Amino acid sequence: QVQLVESGGGLVQPGGSLRLSCAASGNIFSINAINVMGWYRQAAGKQRELVATISRRGNTVYADSVKGRFTISRDNAKNTVYLQMNSLKPEDTAVYYCNAFALANNYWGQGTQVTVSS
């Protein structure tokens, strides 16, 4: 089993920045088997969507809507994934969820609210 705990959400003005963190813990065998980690988001009344993912080797994928503004990174020694969000827009407002895939299991964090508003 893997537990994911997010932090770093909050209220920010348009054009501002936030950094999200997600730490994985749990069964060491499952932790070491994590390949891809990522961030998804779900705005009110909308489906959950991909934001960005990163493999253990550092290969990244971004949604078109965040390319050039968001950066995903990962510290394998700390079992932690980060999402640096710059130039935030009101349409980035959503609950952001951390995700990890290990041993054919998909794990989710509890979510952290990001609100972009003046």
Helices and strands as residue ranges (DSSP letters): E 2-7, E 10-12, E 18-26, H 28-32, E 34-42, E 49-54, E 60-62, E 70-75, E 80-85, G 90-92, E 94-102, E 105-108, E 112-116
